[in-house]
Amino acid sequence: MQWFYTADGKQTGPVEDDQFKALVSQGVIKPDTMVWNETMGDKWQAAGQVGGLFGAAPAVSASAAPAVVKG
C-alpha cells in the first residue's frame, strides 16, 4: 500500500508500507502528522488516529519492576 503524509505543510509521498513504518519509528511521522492512503477515501487523518501506527507503551507489572535495594 502507498502512503502520503504532510511535511512542512506539503504533501509528501507516495511511500510504501515498510518505508512509512520506518518514518513513524524514526519520529519523522508523528501522531499529529496528517496521513492518507487509498483505503481512507478522501479523508486525511492524524497518524495518531490510524490504528496500529502508534501503540501504547507496554505496561510494567509490579513483579517485573526492578527491586530497589538500599545499602
C-alpha positions in Angstrom: 0.0 0.0 0.0 1.2 3.5 -0.7 1.0 6.3 1.9 1.1 10.0 1.7 1.9 12.4 4.6 2.4 16.1 5.2 5.8 17.5 5.9 6.5 21.3 6.2 2.9 21.9 5.0 3.4 20.0 1.8 2.1 16.6 0.7 4.9 14.0 0.6 4.8 10.6 -1.0 3.9 8.1 -2.1 6.0 5.8 0.2 5.5 2.1 0.6 4.3 0.4 3.9 7.8 -0.5 5.1 9.3 3.0 4.4 6.2 4.6 6.0 6.5 2.5 9.2 10.3 3.3 9.3 9.4 7.0 9.2 7.0 6.5 12.1 9.6 4.7 14.2 12.2 7.4 13.3 9.9 10.1 14.5 9.6 11.8 11.1 5.8 11.0 11.1 4.4 12.0 14.5 0.9 11.4 15.9 -0.3 14.8 14.7 1.1 14.3 11.1 -1.7 14.1 8.6 -1.6 10.9 6.6 -3.6 9.3 3.8 -3.8 6.0 1.8 -6.3 4.7 -0.7 -8.3 2.8 1.9 -9.2 6.1 3.6 -11.4 7.5 0.8 -10.9 11.2 0.5 -10.3 11.9 4.2 -6.8 12.6 5.6 -6.3 11.7 9.3 -3.8 12.5 12.0 -1.4 9.5 12.1 -2.2 9.0 15.8 -5.8 8.2 14.9 -4.8 5.5 12.4 -4.9 2.1 14.2 -1.7 0.3 14.5 0.7 3.1 13.8 1.3 4.3 17.4 0.8 1.7 20.1 0.5 2.4 23.8 3.7 1.7 25.7 3.5 -1.8 27.4 2.5 -1.7 31.0 5.2 -2.8 33.5 3.8 -5.1 36.2 4.9 -4.7 39.8 6.6 -8.1 39.6 8.6 -7.1 36.5 9.8 -3.8 38.1 13.4 -3.9 39.4 13.7 -4.0 43.2 15.2 -1.0 44.9 18.0 -2.1 47.3 19.2 0.4 49.9 22.6 -0.2 51.2 
